[in-house]
Amino acid sequence: MTIGVLALQGDFDLHRKALARIGDGSVEVRLPRELERVDGLIMPGGESTTLLKLLDEWDFVPALEKFHAAGKPIFGTCAGLILLAREVESPKQFSLGLIDITAERNAYGRQKESFETEGVADLGQGPQPIKMVFIRAPRIRRLGPAVTPLLVHQGECVMARQGTVLVAAFHPELTDDQTVHRYFASIARQAAG
């Protein structure tokens, strides 16, 4: 199994290192045609408007929609969550609409208000502590009826799943905690059969 990491902008290399620590192979995805050789895709944090421009420039949107329609898993962290959301606020912007959530950009504050914390999630193996790093993070303001909240921080959902789409408002790649990457790898493994 090979997981692709969208390598247009953001800290994609740390996601690759996290996948290597759990024993899963990964490749950088820089062109739409490279999606054909991966079993799952991580869309890392970065700056969502910059990522949107790059996705448009390289004509990624149809390829991502086809990838999702084929049942291949996608995991978006921070800006990746924003790009996958059905609706985006503050300000409104285009998104792929692959998970039925409303995301509010930079809702946890500016860079200087970044923070680390822990939460508890049950990802199919019983409750487990998860380390979380929030950097200019979005908030999930609305969950659609088909979306499952997986992790809550101070009463707000910060990680959710709908089908093969997983999103996190935080950056699991910035910690040594392997729980979230293991969970996504298991989704990709199951989808690959």
VENNOR-V486618 format. One record per helix or strand of 3 or more residues. SS is the DSSP state (alpha for helix, beta for strand). FROM is the first residue (numbers start at 1). LEN is the number of residues. If there is no record, write none. Layout:
<<SS/FROM/LEN> <SS/FROM/LEN>>
This chain:
<<beta/2/5> <alpha/12/10> <beta/25/5> <alpha/32/6> <beta/40/4> <alpha/48/10> <alpha/60/10> <beta/73/5> <alpha/79/6> <beta/85/5> <beta/99/6> <alpha/111/3> <beta/115/8> <beta/127/8> <beta/139/5> <beta/148/6> <beta/156/7> <beta/165/4> <alpha/172/3> <alpha/179/14>>
